[in-house]
Amino acid sequence: MTNIRVRLASNGEILAEGPLGWGITPFEGNLYIRKKHMRTDKFRVNYVPGLCPYKFLYVWMNLHLNDGAKIRNLAWMYWLPNPLLPFIWFRVALPRAHPDLEIEEY
């Protein structure tokens, strides 16, 4: 079984960790993470909406750091997801290629 760990590049803080598959699902270059595999509670919805033609409506999320800084629009969550894509339903999504993230598979 392959596990995946997502860290913040600036300080090494673990944001998410779990099994690749239903726990952390890769799709279109992004990672869709179930709540039980999130290792932080610092993501906050910023209420900026977005629309994907086939995944439907989402909101952007900021990461609030301990020093008071925040990384804007680092993640997103579908709050009106396509019912045919259950692996995106109400999960925090992170881009694999974001420069502020380190992705480790082990």
N, C-alpha and C positions, 0 to 999 in steps of 0.2 A: 504494500500500500504506500502510495506517495502522499506525503504531507507537505504543506506549504506554510511559510511564515512570512508575514508582511511587517516590515520595520520602517520606522521613520528614519530617513538617511541622516538627518542632522544630529540626532542623539541616540539612535539605536532602540528607541522605545518600540515594543511589539504592539502592533495595532490589531493583528488577527493571526490566528494559528489554528490549523485543523487539517482534516483529510481532503485531498483533492477529489472532487466528485460531487456528491450531493451536499456536503458540508461547505466546501468552497468550490464554486463552479466557474471554470473558465469559459468565457463566451465572447467572441468578437474582440479579443485582446484585453478584456476586462475580467475582474474577479468579482463574483457575486457571493457575498459572505453571509451565512446564516448567523443570527444573533448569538447563538451559543458559542460560536467560534470567534466572536469579537473579543479582544483583550483590552479594549479601552472603552470608556463611555464619554469620550471627549468630542465626538462628532455631534454637531448641532445643525438642524435644518435651518437654512437661511431664507426659505420661502421663495426663492427665485425658481419659477417653474420652467419646465422644458417639455418638449414633445418629440417623441420618436414616432415615425409613421406606422411602425408595426409593433413596437413595445409599449406605446401609449404615453401616459403622463407621468412625469417624475419631478422631484424637487432636488435642488443642489444642497450639499452639506458642507459646512466648514469644520476644520479640525482646530479646536481651541487648545493651545499648548499651556504648560504650567507657568511659563514666564509671562503670560498675558497676550502673547502673539497668537495669530491665527493664520492658518493656510486656507484661503478662500477657495471654494468650489473644488475641493480635493475629491469629494465623493458625491454620490447621488443615490436616491432611492425612488423606485417606482411606487407611487401611491395609488395609481389607477393602472395596474399592469394588464397586459394581454393575458387572458385566461389560458391560452395555449402554451404559455412559457412559464410554468410553475417555478422554475429555478431562479427567476428574477423577482418573484413576489415578495415585496416588503423586505428586501435584503439590501444591505449597504453594498454599493458597487464601487470598486476602485480600479483605476486604469493601471495596467501592468507597466506601462512605459513612462509613468510620471517621474520626473527627476527627484522629487522629494521622497520617493519610496524605494525600498530595497526588497526584492522578492527572492526568497530562498526556497528551493524545493529539496526535500531530503527524504 
